[in-house]
Amino acid sequence: MDFYKVAEIMTEVLGVKIEYTNPSVKEFKEFMTETGEDESMTNVVVGVHFPTKLGLAKGIKHDFDKVTGKKPRQIAQYIEDFRGSWE
């Protein structure tokens, strides 16, 4: 699943158009700075998401199941559960 698909699912669940614009790292950092986000937090977010953007996080892993003994939530359920975070 890529960020475009997540945006599509968020649109469906939240009832508001969500669009992933695929910013460069530079564009993302500039945006975060303009919105007042802490630079160190911005760097953490870049570090977490950059490998995904490069396609290095493809495939389904079963680590969550192994560690917790539970099935992970579907993305639509996660978005619904944390709806207040995006409203």
C-alpha positions as MATLAB code, in Angstrom:
seq = 'MDFYKVAEIMTEVLGVKIEYTNPSVKEFKEFMTETGEDESMTNVVVGVHFPTKLGLAKGIKHDFDKVTGKKPRQIAQYIEDFRGSWE';
ca = [
       0.000    0.000    0.000;
       1.362    3.392   -0.917;
       0.629    6.887    0.398;
      -1.802    7.516   -2.482;
      -3.921    4.530   -1.396;
      -3.851    5.676    2.232;
      -5.084    9.120    1.118;
      -7.883    7.438   -0.851;
      -8.959    5.380    2.178;
      -8.768    8.447    4.440;
     -11.043   10.284    1.985;
     -13.575    7.442    2.136;
     -13.528    7.098    5.931;
     -13.395   10.789    6.856;
     -15.652   12.083    4.093;
     -13.149   14.832    3.250;
     -10.873   14.871    0.201;
      -7.341   13.900    1.250;
      -4.635   14.198   -1.386;
      -1.072   12.906   -1.188;
       1.125   15.329   -3.139;
       4.405   13.366   -3.057;
       6.619   16.219   -1.829;
      10.388   16.105   -2.063;
      12.251   15.951    1.253;
      13.136   19.628    0.815;
       9.499   20.603    0.122;
       8.302   18.569    3.094;
      10.832   20.152    5.459;
       9.936   23.649    4.221;
       6.234   22.952    4.748;
       6.782   21.607    8.250;
       8.943   24.623    9.151;
       6.274   27.005    7.814;
       3.625   25.299    9.962;
       5.792   25.704   13.066;
       6.791   22.067   13.543;
       9.959   21.403   15.503;
      12.948   20.671   13.244;
      13.992   17.588   15.193;
      10.497   16.103   14.892;
      10.483   16.888   11.175;
      13.767   15.019   10.792;
      12.309   12.014   12.629;
       9.288   11.959   10.317;
      11.555   12.215    7.253;
      13.720    9.389    8.594;
      10.734    7.131    9.132;
       8.968    7.831    5.846;
      11.845    8.260    3.395;
      12.583    4.503    3.101;
       8.867    3.913    2.484;
       8.851    6.569   -0.217;
      11.760    4.779   -1.884;
       9.747    1.547   -1.919;
      11.877   -0.195    0.697;
       8.900   -1.062    2.918;
       6.967   -3.097    0.375;
       5.379   -6.366    1.278;
       3.435   -7.633    4.214;
       5.342   -8.482    7.341;
       3.983  -10.596   10.165;
       6.096   -9.130   12.964;
       3.101   -7.440   14.625;
       1.283  -10.771   14.899;
       4.377  -12.455   16.309;
       5.128   -9.757   18.884;
       1.573   -9.029   20.084;
      -0.219  -12.275   19.322;
      -2.929  -10.180   17.626;
      -3.838   -9.331   14.072;
      -3.127   -5.712   13.096;
      -6.032   -3.362   12.405;
      -6.952   -2.650    8.826;
      -5.983    0.892    7.786;
      -9.628    1.978    7.446;
     -10.325    0.862   11.018;
      -7.213    2.668   12.281;
      -8.336    5.884   10.566;
     -11.812    5.526   12.067;
     -10.414    4.782   15.536;
      -8.264    7.930   15.414;
     -10.732   10.090   13.468;
     -10.359   12.904   16.008;
      -6.683   13.270   15.142;
      -7.561   14.444   11.632;
     -10.624   16.579   12.313;
];
